[in-house]
Amino acid sequence: MMIIVSACLAGVNCKYDGGNNYNEKIVKLVKQRKAIPVCPEQLGGFETPRLPAEILGGSGEDVLSGKAKVVRKNGEDVSKAFIKGAYETLKIAKLIDCDKAILKSRSPSCGFGEIYDGSFSGKRIKGKGVTAALLESNGIKVKTEETI
């Protein structure tokens, strides 16, 4: 069974700052053709590099239901693009009959268990990113690189 993984963990330079979060275990899964790398933010239409973004007023479930928003550091509301990227990621997961995802911890897209609070101060709160919340609500088991 194929796994969805955050592309930044596979060494793809798609992080907001243009870098990646290379993880040897994730790269091994991709090389063994057990995992497909995806970047929900790029699938949502974002360029790389880009301004950092955080969820303000809740977590991924709240963004999906319109109760919270994803904002860039300059205050721009980018919720629609995050939601679009989450749904594009879900389409890929369904195409490959995926039932598991390993995503980047604390990301406003991929975070699971803990995300940043929207203040851009490094403060963390319990919650999920937009993509992680959507995948989980569709029966896909989500973990982060820190919990595999």
C-alpha positions, 0 to 999 in steps of 0.5 A: 500500500502506498503512503503519502509523504510531505515532499519536503521530508523527501528532500524536495525544496518546497518549504516556505524558505526554499529549503527542505526537511530531508528525512532519511527514513522518508527518502528510503520509503520513496526510493523503495516506491512505497511512498509518493511525495506531495506538497499541499502548499505547492498543489494549492498554487503557492510559489517557493520560496514564499512568506511563512503562514500559520493558522489563526483562530483554531486548527485545520478543521476550523479552516476547513469549516470557515471558523479560522484562517491561514494567514501569511506573516504579512497578514494576507489570508491564504486559506483558500489556497491551503484548502485547495492544496488539501483537496488536491492532496486528497485526490492523489491519496484516493488515486493511489488507494492510500490509507496512511500519510507521514507529514511534516510536523507543525506545518499549517498544511501538514502538522498533526498533533501540534501546530503554531498558534498564528502569532509567528512567535514560535508558540505551539498549540494542539491541533492539525494542519489543513491537509492533515485534518482533511486526510484524517477525516477521510479515513487516512491515518496521519503521522509526522516524521517525529512519530514514525 
